[in-house]
């Protein structure tokens, strides 16, 4: 399985993506309601309006039931540093979007 992930990461890099993007778009399951979603989707939908979402929050929120839990709890990140890097990366995506389009992240 690791080999498949490495191959996919290599393909993403050739297309201008990154391994962080692969992690941010990986599907996770809410432990409370079982809903499946990606970290990017959660940041765009459930975390919209939260000021923590654009400064590197290390939590994710289920878009269906609003359950909040640490990113490292769902197996996307393997260490505290990995969690921080992923949180900062996803926050930067939305900060850039808000800056480009002049939207206020706090709704």
N, C-alpha and C positions, 0 to 999 in steps of 0.2 A: 504493500500500500504506500509506503514512504516513497518508493521509486516513482509511482504514478503521480504523487504530489510534486516531486522534484521535476518531472517532465512537464507537468502543467505550469509550474512556476517558470520554467524555462521558456515555454510558449508565451506566457504572459509578458515576460521581459522583452521578448522579440517584438511583441505588439505594442510595447510602451507601457505595459502594466508592471506590477510588482508583486512579490510574495505577500506583502501587507494587504494589497487589494484582494488577493485570493482569500486571505483569512477574514477580511471584513465582509466578504460576500458569501462566506460559508454559512450553510443553514444550521441554526441552533433550535432547540426545543425548549419551550417554557416548562419549568418543573411543576408549575401550578395547574395550567390548563391544557398543556400539550401542543399548543400552537407552534408551528415552525416558521421561522423568520430569519433574516440575516441582520447582522449588526448595522449595516448601512440602512436597511429598511427601518429598523427600530429607531435609529437616530433621526431619520427623515420624518417619521410619523409620530411615534410615541414620545420622543424626547424634544420635539419641536416646541419652542417656547421656554425650555428650561435653560437658564444661563450656564449651568454646569456642562451642558452638552457641547458647547463650543470652546471650552477651556480644558478639555482632556479628561472628562469624567470616566472613571474606571468601572462604571455600572452600565447595564443595559436594561431596558424596560420592554416588557411584552406589549405589543400593539393591541392585543385583544383584551387581556385581563388587567393590564397596568401593573403587573408584578415586576418588581425591580430586583435584580440580582447581579453579583459581580461578574465581569467578563471572564475572569479566570475560572469561574465555577462551571462554565459550559464547555471547557476544553479547547477553546480557540487559542488561548495563550498558555505557554508552559511555565512562565515565571513572572514575578512582579515586574521586572523590566520589560518583558514581552507585552504584558498587559498595558503598561504605561505607553509604550511605543504605539500599540494598536489604538488605544484611546486617543492619543494625540493625533495620529494619522486620520482617523475618522472625523475628529473635530476639525482638523484643517480642511478637509473636503468641504464641510458645510460652512466654515468661516469664509472660505474662498468664494463659495456660491453667494453667500449673503453680501460680501464685498462687491462682487461683480454685478449683482442685480439690485443692490441698494436696499435689500430687505432687512428688516429688524428681526434678529433671531429670537427676540423675546415676544414675538407676535406683534 
